[in-house]
Amino acid sequence: MLATQTQSKNETLVKLREVAAGTAPDIVKRIIDEDGGVIIKGLFSAQVDRFNAEMDPIVATWTSGNTGPDWMQEFAGKKTKRVTQLIRRSKTFREEMLDHEILLSYIDTMMLETSDAYWMNAAQIIEIQPTEKLQYLHRDLENYPVFRSLGPAGPEVMCNCLVALSEYTEEMGATRIIPGSQSWPDFNDRERIENTPTIPVVMEKGDAFLYSGKVVHGGGANVSDRPRRALALAFCPGWLVPEEAYPFAVPLEMARTLSKRGQQLTGFRSQHNQKLGGGTLWSLDYVELAKVLELD
């Protein structure tokens, strides 16, 4: 079960379990099933500095907040920067992080139970600026609200990997989580969410927090004088529409340079659903999209 308890701010908190990058996928999946998420130590330690160096000039001039509806402005954070289109903007992300063998071996255990392949739902830098408040607690599966009513018995329709690109302390706005909330019987019970303590996901730069789309979490309040930067990589089954429309953002010639799995993740290959007896999605004239685009 969950690891050691610590005392902080007059509350008894629980420390999330940590495993080394390369830990067997079945072990990682078991911890996520039990706790809701797990910290993978050093998963992107080899890439984080180069990725930051490429993205620093863009993040520095990026405007905080979101221009969408009022509820989205509140959810996204009025003092939070969210930078997308990372495939196009970062060579390191495109060549070393998109098709990351260890990470995707863990994502496989959550996504391939109901789908033959999956999308990268979204990839973005999330930088929480000083004085940003707590984010609204939520489950990522709420992107597809029909699954909320299915509770813990429903399929895994989203999972997420948050990579620490800076120090990731509680004071800087470390992600907050309610361990075990992925198993609550009623995912519509807001009262329980509001009355259950959260714990911070404290990490070192290069660590990653991998968690189920069913677990309750949210960004923390940044009460420090430094921004907290993370890379958020979300995934969904091939039979759901992803958050980001990659084929409209990634030039076809750039897509040709990606691995086959990278092309699959970003919508340049069809989605097949043989596992549960479904059909082929995302094709043209019933022809595999990769063949239409002459990727093979």
N, C-alpha and C positions, 0 to 999 in steps of 0.2 A: 504494500500500500504506500501511502505518501511518506515522504522522508521526515527528517528531524524537525522538531518544533522550536521556534525561537520566540522571544518576547520583544514586541515593538509597539510603542504608543498605547500601552495598557491593553493590548490585545494579544491573544495567543495565536500566532500565525504558523502556517505549515510551509516548509520549503519544498519546492518542486524537485523531483528527481532529475538527475543529470546522467547522461551516458556519453561515451566517447564517440566521435564520428567514426563510422565503420561498424558500430555495434550491429549485430544481426537484425534484419528487419522484423522478424517475428517477436523479438524482445521489445523493440521500440513500439510495435503495434500493441503489444500486451499492456505496456505502461500507459499508452494513450487511451486504451479501452478502460483502464482502471481509474486514471487520474484526470483524463481530458487532454493532457499535453505533456511534453517532455522536452527538456533542454538538451540539445546536441552540442557538445563542447567542440569548438574549433571547426565547425563544418565548413565555413568559408574563410578561414584565417589566411589562406594563401592568396585570396582574391581581394579581400576587403580594402586594402590600402590603394591598390591600383584602380579599383572601381570608384572609390571615393575621389581619387585624383581626377578621373575623367568627369565625374558628375559635379564636383565642387563648383565650377564656374556657373553651371546651370542652376544649381540649388541656391547659390548666393543671390541671384537676381530673380528668383521665383517669388511670386506673390503668395502670401498666406491666405488661407480661406478658400471658399468655394462659391461659384456664382449661381448655383442651382437654387431650388426652392428653399424656403426658410428652414424646413426640417433638415435638409441636406447640409445647409450651412452650419447648423448646430452640430450635426453628427460628424461632419468632416473636420470641424474645428476651425474657428475663426483665426486662430494663431498657429495653425499647422500648415506646413507646406507639403503638397502631394505632387510628386513628379512622376509622370508615366512615360510611355513609349521608350522604355529602357533598351529594347533590342536595337532600335535605330540610334540611340544616343550613346551607347557604351559598347565598345569592342570587347571589353572584359566580360560584360554580362552576356553578350551575344555568343562569345566563343567558349566561355568557361563556366558560366553559371546557369544558363538556360537549360542545357542538357547535362546536369550534374549527376553523375552515376549514383553516388551514395544517397543524395536527397531523393532522387526519383525511385530508388529501391524502396524507400519508406512510403512515398506517395502511392506506389503500386499497391501496397497492402490495404490502403483505404479506398482507392478509386476503382480498382479492377475487380471488386466483388460484384459489381453490377454493370460494368461497361468494358468493352474490349480495349478502349483507349480513352484518354481524357484530355481536356483543354488545360492550358495555363489560364485560369480565370482572370487574373490580373497580376501585374508586376509594377510596383511603385515604390519610390522612396517616400517615407513618411517622416518628416522632421518636425517634432513638437517644439515650438519656441517657448522661451521663458514666459511665465504667467498664464500659459494655456491651462484651462480647467479640465476636470475629469471628463472623459468621453462617456456618452450614454452606453450603459452596459447592454450587450446584445449577443446573439448567436449568429455566426456567419451564414448559416443555412437560411436565415431570414431574407436573404436575397431572393429566395424562392419560397415565399411564405406558405404555400400549400403544404410544405413538408413540416411546418411547425406543429400541425395537428397530429402528426404521426408520432411525435415524441421520440424516445430513445429507440423504438423499434423500427423507425424509418431508415432508409438507406443513407449512407454518407454522401451528401450532395455538395459539400464543400469541405476542404481542409486548407490550412494555412501554415506557412513557414515565415516567421519573423526573424530576420537576421540583424543582429546588433552591428550597426556601422559606426557607432561611437560608444562611449561609456553608456551603460544602460542601468542606471541606478533608480531607486524609488524616487528620490528627490528630483531627478531629471524627467520623470514621467514614464517610468517603466510600465509596460503593459500590465494590467491587473486581471486576475482570473479567479473564478470560483471553481476550484477543483471538485470534481464529482458531479457538477451540474449537467454534464452530458447524459447522466443516467436518471435525472429527475423524471417522474412520470408525466408531468404536465409542463410542456414548454411554453404555455401561455400564462403561467403563474408569475406575473410581474411583482406581486407582493413578496413572494419568496426571494426573488432576485434582489429586491430593494432592502430586504432585511437579513441578507446573508453576507458576512464579511468577505472581501476579496483579499488576495495576496499579490504582491508584486513579483513580476518575472524578472529577476535581477540577472544580468548576463555581462560577460566580457566581450569586447569587440571581436567579431568573427564567430561568436556562438550563435545558435539558432534555436528558436522555440517553435516546435512542431506541434500542432494541436488540431483537434477535431472541430468541424463546423458546428457541432452540437453543444460545445462548451461555452458558458457565459464568460465574457471578457470585455475589455475596453481599454483605451489608452489612459494612462495616468496623468495626473496634474503635474506640470513642470514648475516646481517651486524653487528651482535653482537659477543660476545666471548663465546656463549653457544650454544649447539646443540638444535634444535627444533625437538621433537619426536611426532609422531602421529601414530595411528592405523588406517589403511584404510580398510574398509569392503565394498566391491562392490558386487552387485547382478545383475543377468540377468535372463530373462525368461527361463523356462525349455526347450524350443525349440532352444536355442542357445548354442554353445560350450563355456564353461567358460575359463577364463584365466589360472587357476590352475587346474592340473589334480589330484584331491585329492585321488581317489582310488589307485593311484600309490605311494602316500606319506603316507597315513594313513593305518596302519596294520589292517587287517580285525578284529582281536580280539579287537583292540581299537575301531573300528567302532561299534562293538556290544554294547559297553558301552554308545554310544551316544543315545540321544532321537530319536524318529522316525523323528522328524522334522530336527534334526541335521544330521541324515543319509540322508534325502532327499536333504538337502542343499549341501551335499558333494558327491553326486553321488552314494550312496549305495542303492537307490530306483529308480524305473522307473519313467519317466515323462509322465503324461497323459494330453491330450489336448481336453477334452470333452467340455470345455467352448466355443470354437469357431468351434467345429465340427471336430477337428483334431484326430490324432491317438496316439498310445502309442509309446514312444521313450525310448531308453536306456534299452532294455530288451534282453533276450536270449531265442531263440526258441519261441518267443511270450509269454514268461512266465515272470511275474513280477519279477524284479531283487531281491527284498527283499525275495521272496520265494526261488529263486535259491540259495541265500546266507544264507538261513535259519535264517533270522533276526527276524521273528515273531514267 
